[in-house]
Amino acid sequence: MKALVFSNKKIELKEIPIPEPKQNEALIKIIKAGICNTDLEILRGYMNFEGVLGHEFVGRVVKSEEKKWIGKRVVGEINIGCGICDYCLKNKVNHCPSRKVVGILNKDGVFSEYITLPLSNLHIVPDKISDKIAVFTEPLAAALRILEQIKLNRKDKVLILGDGKLGLLIAQVIKRIGVSTYCIGKHKKNLKILEEKGVKTLLAGEKIPEKFDIIIEATGNKEGFKIALNYVKPEGKIILKSTYKGDINIDISAVVINEFHIIGSRCGPFDEALKWLKKRLIDVESLIDGEYFLNEWEKAFSEAQKSGNLKILFTIN
């Protein structure tokens, strides 16, 4: 099969063997896949990953010992646990200390014609959801994870830092539940998408007029955390969504003195994300800035890395 393999700090389109599903796994034919900021960070050395890139996808099951799965259109959770540790037994596979992560840690990803995944990772895509919308299940689930981690009320003021793909999804989610929502970004085109949905926006560099109860950092940039520390209220919450290679220097004293709550936030609920997509509670199609075939990967990655561009998709099968 064809696959985009990252090795020795470069990407190549290669012919590699089609993986064979193990017991309780399925072989999935990839239909569409999306380039994520994490994929771009891996190119810069994040997680020291080598292998097939990509983790956002929709596909169709073509092989499984459980025949009911064959032919089903599916999306898949990206964390694969050991199945026996305390976290796995508590259904918290995302924190299994020996987990594999699709396209990120010890597991080939979805920028390929096929992938294998445990059946327990799969979710059937409702017929009402198109392929290009279904690709957004994983990032929307990551946005919805915030609602599992903190309780928001109508009096809260929430600031999202970053107008990239994830920032725009988060802003729409927070606005949809009726909470006062602001977003700061660098790109008028992206902020306009939010303005049309009632989100208040600011261009980076403009004066931030107040402090906020909750700040969600989704810039993908080390400076985002520092901005969050400056504009969150005492006893406020900072939700961190960015991942990148390297360390960051912060003023720990400010965290202690102001009693800030700092919360890391990663993967979220796929079932809930599919419900939101089926009901069209948020707009994801406006976030698509290009679609390419796998052999056009150089153009696809070039577009994905351009400042201001949002989701770039691969059409694979």
Disulfide bonds with the S-S distance in Angstrom:
none
